[in-house]
């Protein structure tokens, strides 16, 4: 009997674990180790953050779902990986520390035959002084609890605006190397929409601040897309929306410090600026989970398994990381999501180490990197989780000694429905597809196939996003016919 241990219960880990349980149940073990007791459909957190959904609508308890699936669930945090075992333990194992299930603080060694690292991101608010809702001066929509707190703060702001006060709102990225510009994009337009619904839009100045070189970059190097049958740039598409909604923007910005009511930032030209605010939501940079790795003799091999950011090395061309941007290629990106030193370890979603960023890198004259880091969430994350699960299934069943399925971001497309305001009749969303995710300028004139890269904005997109909210929670709960809902 083989045991597969999945570290993380987010989109990629949950996808991998539930498919493995379906394919291997009764014959093999699937263990999920995650510090959270609840699953969160993160794309809908932006609606919680403006009071248009409750926290309970975007989360559910994991334990009953895993019990139904026959998955061994450990509510714990993974501390270290021992891919060679130890002198006392011949099998590879992970050391975990419980965060729940009545065992808080208890440590345990969990052996494995195959390991999937799907730990997702550590929200690194500490990278920017004063950032975040806990020890800082900004709100967040990165978790359901954060989003609930943001909604309360926004309601208080709106109450003051209704009494006649004018307020400044600042939303965007809180560091020069953030990803997830899409979440900031969605939130700023949902806030703008909320203010219009509340009749106080004229009482607010709304500003977007981002590390993007230009609007519409989103960490994927921007894109050209078909809109209404015409080819346009993502920059023009985005700027048109910001202008239409009277949202100001600051790009090429690295937020250095946040004080109560004020942000200090550096721009790509080296200039220093300040921006005041009454309400601010700034996305933090991401880091890996912070796991360590040790060989059989107990020697620290963390740097051989993880990059400095804490993300696991897989089958990517990491030599390109120090190469000039012009030498980067779509083929640099991993296909198998497999660690090349220890072939029974895989990393999916945010947990894998990218070979380099996607957008062109920039540094200010002071040496400050100001550019988005690669997004690896949502649809691509789930597709990686399923592909790795398929490979492990086939390896366990003796179909092959090597991974049988691939999930290369340079060979897969992605669909995104970005909310620009919630409402049955007044809501809008940007519906976009891109193929491939990693631009390939050798194959396509604009880096992507324009027959698979397009975008539209409107009410229909909002209805689609609302439908997807319910569909993906249905799928994650393993309700009837869950497997036919695509990743």
N, C-alpha and C positions, 0 to 999 in steps of 0.2 A: 504493500500500500504506500503510495507516494503522498507527501504532504506539500501543499503549496501555501506559502505564507504571503499575504498581501498586506503591505504597510500603507495604511491610509484608506479611508472610506468615502472619499469625495467622488467626483464624476468618473475619473479614470479607474480608481481602485474598486469602486462599487461595481462598475461595468465588468471589469475583469473577474472579480470574485463571483458575481451572480451567474455569469456565463459558465465559469469553471464548475460551479456547484451544479448547474443544470446538466453539464456534459459528463461530470465525473462522480456525481453523487452515488453513495453506497459503496463505491469501489476505492475511493481516495478521499483525502481530507483537504478541505479548504479552510484556512484560518485567516481572519481579518483582524489586524491590530490597528486600532485608531483611538485617539484620546477623546473623541467626541461620542456622546451618546445619541446624538441626533444627526440626521442627514439634512442638508440645506440646499435647496435649489437656488444657487447664488444669483443667477440672472434676474430673479424677481426681487432681490433685495432692494433694488432701486425704487420699486413701488412701495415697499415697506418704509423706505426712507422719506417718502412724501405723504405717508399716511393713507395710501390707496390700497394697501393690503395689510393684514395683521401678520405678526411674526409667525403665528401658528399656521398660516396658509402656506408658508415656504419651508417648513421643517416637519420631520416626523421621526419617531423613535426607531433606531436601527435594530434593537434587540429582537422584536417580534418578527421583523422581515428576515433577519438572518436565521432565526430559529426555524421559520417556515422553509427556508432554502436549504437547511442542513449545514449551515456555515458555523464554524466555531468562532465566536465573536469574543475578542478580548478588548475591553475598554482600557487602553493603555497607550503609552508613548514609547516608541522604539528609541533606545538609547545608543545601541551599538550593533554592528554586524560583524560576525566572525565567520567569514566564508570558507575557512579551512578547518573550522572547529577549534578545539583546543587540546592541550595535553590530556585533559580529563574527559573531554567530549569529542568523539570521533566525527560526528556529523556537523555540518554547518549549522549555525544557530544565530538568532538575534536575541539581545538582552532587552527586555521591556520593563517598564515601570507602570503599574496600574494607576489610572486616574478615576476609576469608578468601580462598580460591581462589588462594593464592600471591601475592596482590597487596596484602597488608596495608599500609594507609597511602597507597596510590595513589589519586589523585583522578581523576574522569572526569566529563564532561558527557554526559548521556543525553537526547536530544531526544524529544519526544512530540507526538502529536496529541490524545490524551486522557490525563488523569492522575487516578488514584484514590488519595487519601490514606487509607491504612488502617494507619497507623503504630502504632495502639494507644497504651497509656499508658507514660509514664516512671514508674517506681516511685520516688516522691519521698520516700524515707526521710529525706532531709536536712531535711524540713519540721519534723520533731520531733527535738530533740537526743537522741541515744542510741538512736534507733529503728533496728531492722534487724539482720540477721545479719552484715554485713560490718564496719561500724564502730560497731555498737551492742550492745545487750544482749537483743534479742528475736530469735526465729526467724521464719521466713516460709514460706508455701506458695505464693507468687506465681509461682515458677518450679520446674521439676523439680529443679534442683540445690538450691534453697532447701528444698524439701520433703524431699529425701533427708537433708539436714543436720538438719532438724527431727526426723525419725524417730530419728536417732542420739542427739540430745539427750534425746528422750522415753524412749528405751530406758535411757539412763543414769539418768534420774530414777526410772523404774520399779524399776531394780535397787536404788537407795537406799531406795525405799519397801518393797521386799521384805525389807530388812534391819531394818525397823521404824520408819523415819523418816516423819514426816508432812510433806507438801509442799503448797505453795500454787500453784495454776495460774491464770493470768490470760490470757484470750483475748478478742480483739475488734478494735476500731478504734484506730489510733494517732494520731489527729488529729481535730479538730472538723469537718473537711470531707472526711472519707473517703467512699468508696463501697465497694461489694462487701461489704456486711454479710453477704450470703449465704454467702460463703466462710468468714467467721469463725463463722457459725452452724453450718455443716457441720463445721468442724474441731473446735469445742468438744464437739460431741456424739460425734464419732468418737474423740476423746481419752477422753471419759467412758466410752464403750463399751469401748475398749481396756483401761482400768483395771479394768473389771469382768471382762473376759476374763482378765486377769492376776491377779485375786484381790486387788487392792490399792485398790479404790474407797474403802474406809473410811479409807485413809491420805491422802486428798486433799480439799482444799477447792478447789472449782472456781468461778471467777467470770468472768462475761461483762461486758465494759465496752464501751460503745457511744455514739456521738454521736446515735443515734436518740432522738427525743422519748419514744417508748415502744417496747417490744418489738413486733416485727411490722411496723415501718415499712418496712424494707428499702430506703429511698430512693425508694419509689414512693408515699409518702403513706399507707402502710398500705392495708388493704383489708377489705371485708366479703366473706365467702365462704360457700358452702354446704358444711357438714360434716355428713354423715349425714342430709342432707335438711333441715337446719336452718340458718338464717342466723346466723353469729357473726362477731365482729370478729377480725382478725388478731392483735390485742393479746391477747385471751382465748386464742386458739389457741396462740400462742407462750408466754404465761405458764404455761399448763397443762403444756406440755412441759418447760419449765425447772423448774417445781415438781416434776413427776413424777420428773425425773432428779436432783433436788437440786443444781441449778446456780443459784448466786446471780447477781444482775445489778445493774449500775450503768448507768443511762442518762443522757442529756443531758450527756455528758462530753466534754471536750476534753483529750486527753493533751498536756501541755506539755513534759514532759521525762521521760526514762527513764535511770535509773542501774542499776547492777548490783543486781538484786533489788528494785528499787523504782520505781514510777511516780508521777509528780506530775500531777494533773489538776485542771481547773477545771470546775465544773458551771454549768448555765444560770442559776442564781440568783446566780452570782458567787462562791460559796464555793470554797475551795481544799482539796484532799484529797491523801492519799497512799495507795498500795496496794502492799503487799509481794508478791513472787512468787518462786518457785523456778524456774518455767518459764513463758515468756510468748510467745504468737504474736499480734502486733498488725499488722493490715493497714495499709499506708502510704497516704497520699493519692496521687492520680494527677495527673500533669501531661502536657502535650503533649510531642512528641518534641524540641522546641526548634529546629525548622527556621526559617530566615530566608527572606525573599522580597525580590526586587529587580526594579525595572522595567527598561525597555530601556536607560536611561541609567545604570544601576547605583545608583539611589537606593533606599534601604531602604523597602520598603512592607510590612514584616512586620505592622504594626499594622492594615493594611487587609485582610490575608488571615487573620490569626490573632487570637484574643482574648488577653488577658493570660496566660491559662493555657497557651497554645500550641495551642489547638484551632481548626480551620479554620471560618470562617464559611460557612454554606450558606443555603438558602432558608427561614430561620426568621424570626420577628418579634422581632428583638433589642430593639426599643423597649420590650418588656414587661419586660425585665430590671430596669429601675428602677421599674416600676409596682408598686403594692401587690399583695399576694398575692391579694386578692379580685378583681383585674382579670385575673389570669392565665387563659388559656383553652387548651383542647386544640388549637385552631387555630393557636396560636403555634408549634407544632412543625413541622420541615421535612418535606416530602414527597419532593422530587426528590433531596435530598442534593447539590445543585448549588451551586457558588459563584456568586453573582450578578454579580460583576465579571468573572470569567473563566469563561465558560459551558462550557469544555472541562475544568474541574477539578471533582472530586467528593470528598466526604469521607464515610466510613462508619464505623460502630462507634464506638469511643471517640474517634476522631480528629475527629469533627465537634463544633462548638461548640453546646451546647444554648442555647435562648433564656433559660432560667432553670432553677432546680432544680424538682423535682416535689413534694417534701415542703414543708410550710410552713416558711419561714425563721425562724430565731431568733438573737438575739444576747444574750450575757450583759450585765449592767450595765457590764462593762468593755469592751464593744464586740466581744467575741470571737464570731465566727459558730460556732454549734454546731448543725449539721444535715447530714444525708447529702446528697451531691451525686448527680446522676442516674446510675443504672446504665445502661450501653449495651453490654452484653456478651452473649455466648451467642446464643440464638435470634434476637433482634432484630438483632444485629450481622450474622449470616449472611444474614438476609432482606434487609437493606440492601445487602450485597455483591452478592447475586444480582440485585436490582432494578436497581441501577446498571449491572451488566454487561448486563442486557437492554436498558436504555436506550442504552448506548454501542453495542451491537451494531446496534440499529435505526438509530441516527444514522450509523454508518459505512456501513450498507447502503442509506442514502438513504430509509428508511421515513419518517423525520421529522427535522426540524431541532431538535426539542425532546425532552427525556426522555419516554419512552413508558410508563415504569413508576414506581410510587411505593412508598415504604416509610415511612409515617408512624407513629410510635409511638403516636399518638393514635387510629389506625385499625387497628392490628394487635394480635393477642393474643400471648401467650407461655405456654409450658409450662415448668415447672421441677421437677426431681426433686432434692431436697436430702437428701443422705445424713445419717442420724442414727446411723450405726454399721454397719460392714461385717461380714457373716457370712452364709453360705448359708442357715442356719436361724434365726440370731439377729439378723440385720441388719434395720434399719428405714430408711425414707426417707419424707420428706414429698413427696407428689406434688401439685403445685398448677398450676392454670391461671388466667390472668387475661385479661379482655378488656373494654376495651382496656388497654394498659400505662399510658398517661397517663389519669388519671381525667377523665371528662366529666360534671360535675354538672348540666349543662344537659339532658343526654340521659338520664342514669340517676340514680335516687334515691340510690344509694350510690356514684355515680361510675363504676361498672362494671356490665356486664350479668351478673347473678347466674346466668344460664343458661350462661355461659361462664367463671365464676369460682368455683372450688371447690377443696377440699383434703382430703386423707386422709393418714394416716400408717400405715405397716405394713410387713410383710415383702415384700408384692408390689411396693411402691414401690422397695425395694432391688433386687429382681430386674430391674425396669425400668431403673434407673440402670446396673446392670452391663451389661445388654443394650445400652443407649445408648452406653456406653463403647466397646464393640467395633464397633457400627454406625457411629459417627462417625469412628473411626480407619479403618475400611474405606472409608468415603466419602472421607476426606481423602487416602488412598493411591490413589484412583481405581481401585479394584478393580471387577470386573464388576458392572454394574447400579448403580454408585455414584450415578447421577443420580436414582434412584427413592427414595433415602433423603431424607426432607424436611430442610430447613434447621433 
